[in-house]
Amino acid sequence: MKSMNALFACTVAQLLIAGSTWAAEPGKMTEACAGCHGPNGANTDVSVPNIGGYSKAYLLSTLEGFAAQKRPCPEATYASGSKKGTKSDMCQIAKALDKADADQIAGYLAAQPFVRTKQKFDPALAEKGKPIFDKSCTKCHSVEGEISNDDAGILPGQKTEYITRQIAEFAGGTRPISKNMKTRFEKLNKAELEEIVQYLASFN
């Protein structure tokens, strides 16, 4: 299974190859992103999250987290692009970026529309998940998580597999979690978390 870390690393590496031509030729950024995440940061691979439309602040924070090795960075093989077949990890890629590189990458991706994923979900569980999400998550994930500039990440319509993986990382303590989120997260049981996941999957 492809990891988010390797796939995002692939995107970043390909973006760096585009170099100084980005400003003159915005299309080169789209081409580079498409290698892992599809045109404008949207794709149909169930294991690859859609990242177009995430806020610039959120994307920069993500890169900073990887650079500081605060998130899991397992070694993985690039699935496509100029580095196809070679190995790296997101921590190495993030560390190699200077502030200007990271800012340009995040700015480009933030300017793209977020594309919801059409995926299967359990209607009964989704119905149960709505009030739980409203109570536990909307303070930070405003308007049911749809507004990217809340800097908390877009949740409705994101890949179920990706969201489930992030929940496991939060629960396992391998991904940093804010104090406010931790307080709410720890009050939710496994069944409630799955109901939230199904609710988010219903946005397609």
PyMOL commands that set and color helices and strands:
alter all, ss='L'
color gray80, all
select helices_A, chain A and resi 4-21+27-37+39-41+56-67+90-96+99-110+123-136+142-145+148-150+160-172+179-185+190-201
alter helices_A, ss='H'
color red, helices_A
select strands_A, chain A and resi 76-77+87-88
alter strands_A, ss='S'
color yellow, strands_A
deselect
rebuild
show_as cartoon
